[in-house]
């Protein structure tokens, strides 16, 4: 899993039928200190995350392991909303 921040929502009115009803979020990866990296992904939101929230997301075949995304054409999925993070390096 990768740490990220939801920075926006992606709207797609024309998409594969298997994606109907799924919320697509724009997630930007985070460094351990909470600063934003330049890399981002579009991820299916399986937990109801909102813009500004820190999340964990999975990519690749792991993204197709949730109840919502099983056997769907998905490459990234938000799997958790982070409440708190202890960073032993700081």
C-alpha atoms as a printed R data frame, in Angstrom:
   type eleno elety resid chain resno       x      y       z
1  ATOM     1    CA   UNK     A     1   0.000  0.000   0.000
2  ATOM     2    CA   UNK     A     2   1.020  3.571  -0.582
3  ATOM     3    CA   UNK     A     3   0.355  6.703   1.453
4  ATOM     4    CA   UNK     A     4  -1.454  9.503  -0.389
5  ATOM     5    CA   UNK     A     5  -3.697 12.534  -0.140
6  ATOM     6    CA   UNK     A     6  -6.991 12.938  -1.984
7  ATOM     7    CA   UNK     A     7  -6.586 16.128  -4.008
8  ATOM     8    CA   UNK     A     8  -9.650 15.963  -6.237
9  ATOM     9    CA   UNK     A     9 -12.463 13.979  -7.798
10 ATOM    10    CA   UNK     A    10 -12.507 12.671 -11.355
11 ATOM    11    CA   UNK     A    11 -15.838 12.766 -13.200
12 ATOM    12    CA   UNK     A    12 -16.318 10.446 -16.183
13 ATOM    13    CA   UNK     A    13 -19.825 10.227 -17.584
14 ATOM    14    CA   UNK     A    14 -18.739  7.776 -20.292
15 ATOM    15    CA   UNK     A    15 -16.878  4.796 -18.880
16 ATOM    16    CA   UNK     A    16 -16.840  1.008 -18.818
17 ATOM    17    CA   UNK     A    17 -20.112 -0.337 -17.404
18 ATOM    18    CA   UNK     A    18 -18.204 -2.125 -14.645
19 ATOM    19    CA   UNK     A    19 -17.166  1.265 -13.225
20 ATOM    20    CA   UNK     A    20 -20.726  2.589 -12.943
21 ATOM    21    CA   UNK     A    21 -21.458  3.791  -9.418
22 ATOM    22    CA   UNK     A    22 -17.809  3.993  -8.384
23 ATOM    23    CA   UNK     A    23 -16.279  7.253  -7.154
24 ATOM    24    CA   UNK     A    24 -12.948  8.098  -8.782
25 ATOM    25    CA   UNK     A    25 -10.538 10.166  -6.692
26 ATOM    26    CA   UNK     A    26  -7.319 11.887  -7.698
27 ATOM    27    CA   UNK     A    27  -4.691 10.804  -5.145
28 ATOM    28    CA   UNK     A    28  -1.244 12.364  -4.843
29 ATOM    29    CA   UNK     A    29   1.474 10.296  -3.181
30 ATOM    30    CA   UNK     A    30   2.975 11.509   0.109
31 ATOM    31    CA   UNK     A    31   6.470 11.400   1.565
32 ATOM    32    CA   UNK     A    32   6.875 10.174   5.155
33 ATOM    33    CA   UNK     A    33   6.963 13.787   6.377
34 ATOM    34    CA   UNK     A    34   3.567 14.436   4.777
35 ATOM    35    CA   UNK     A    35   4.888 16.504   1.878
36 ATOM    36    CA   UNK     A    36   3.419 15.849  -1.561
37 ATOM    37    CA   UNK     A    37   5.316 13.916  -4.215
38 ATOM    38    CA   UNK     A    38   4.834 14.748  -7.888
39 ATOM    39    CA   UNK     A    39   3.278 11.325  -8.669
40 ATOM    40    CA   UNK     A    40  -0.488 10.858  -8.610
41 ATOM    41    CA   UNK     A    41  -3.062  8.188  -9.509
42 ATOM    42    CA   UNK     A    42  -6.774  7.973 -10.184
43 ATOM    43    CA   UNK     A    43  -8.163  5.501  -7.650
44 ATOM    44    CA   UNK     A    44 -11.562  3.963  -6.998
45 ATOM    45    CA   UNK     A    45 -12.729  5.037  -3.550
46 ATOM    46    CA   UNK     A    46 -13.908  2.005  -1.562
47 ATOM    47    CA   UNK     A    47 -14.080  3.765   1.832
48 ATOM    48    CA   UNK     A    48 -15.759  7.149   1.278
49 ATOM    49    CA   UNK     A    49 -12.651  9.349   1.447
50 ATOM    50    CA   UNK     A    50 -12.939 13.057   0.768
51 ATOM    51    CA   UNK     A    51 -10.698 15.730  -0.680
52 ATOM    52    CA   UNK     A    52  -7.949 16.657   1.772
53 ATOM    53    CA   UNK     A    53  -7.888 13.306   3.574
54 ATOM    54    CA   UNK     A    54  -4.774 11.175   3.941
55 ATOM    55    CA   UNK     A    55  -5.391  7.657   2.631
56 ATOM    56    CA   UNK     A    56  -3.763  4.326   1.902
57 ATOM    57    CA   UNK     A    57  -4.171  2.995  -1.613
58 ATOM    58    CA   UNK     A    58  -3.219 -0.210  -3.398
59 ATOM    59    CA   UNK     A    59  -2.263 -0.607  -7.041
60 ATOM    60    CA   UNK     A    60  -2.027 -3.355  -9.627
61 ATOM    61    CA   UNK     A    61  -3.611 -6.743  -9.001
62 ATOM    62    CA   UNK     A    62  -4.034 -5.845  -5.306
63 ATOM    63    CA   UNK     A    63  -6.473 -3.106  -6.367
64 ATOM    64    CA   UNK     A    64  -8.853 -5.778  -7.626
65 ATOM    65    CA   UNK     A    65  -9.113 -7.563  -4.262
66 ATOM    66    CA   UNK     A    66 -11.818 -5.465  -2.535
67 ATOM    67    CA   UNK     A    67 -15.500 -6.376  -2.618
68 ATOM    68    CA   UNK     A    68 -16.172 -3.275  -4.746
69 ATOM    69    CA   UNK     A    69 -13.391 -3.804  -7.290
70 ATOM    70    CA   UNK     A    70 -13.179 -7.590  -7.625
71 ATOM    71    CA   UNK     A    71 -12.730 -8.544 -11.304
72 ATOM    72    CA   UNK     A    72 -13.187 -4.932 -12.443
73 ATOM    73    CA   UNK     A    73 -10.883 -2.917 -14.761
74 ATOM    74    CA   UNK     A    74  -9.239 -1.079 -11.843
75 ATOM    75    CA   UNK     A    75  -5.553 -0.347 -11.268
76 ATOM    76    CA   UNK     A    76  -5.758  1.651  -7.997
77 ATOM    77    CA   UNK     A    77  -8.147  1.614  -5.031
78 ATOM    78    CA   UNK     A    78  -8.339  3.614  -1.804
79 ATOM    79    CA   UNK     A    79  -8.456  1.034   0.991
80 ATOM    80    CA   UNK     A    80  -8.204  3.131   4.186
81 ATOM    81    CA   UNK     A    81  -8.510  6.642   5.586
82 ATOM    82    CA   UNK     A    82  -5.563  7.440   7.863
83 ATOM    83    CA   UNK     A    83  -6.555  8.821  11.277
84 ATOM    84    CA   UNK     A    84  -3.088  9.105  12.778
85 ATOM    85    CA   UNK     A    85   0.435  8.208  11.787
86 ATOM    86    CA   UNK     A    86   3.451  7.851  14.068
87 ATOM    87    CA   UNK     A    87   6.717  8.379  12.256
88 ATOM    88    CA   UNK     A    88   9.590  6.947  14.299
89 ATOM    89    CA   UNK     A    89  12.121  8.784  12.106
90 ATOM    90    CA   UNK     A    90  10.938 12.224  13.290
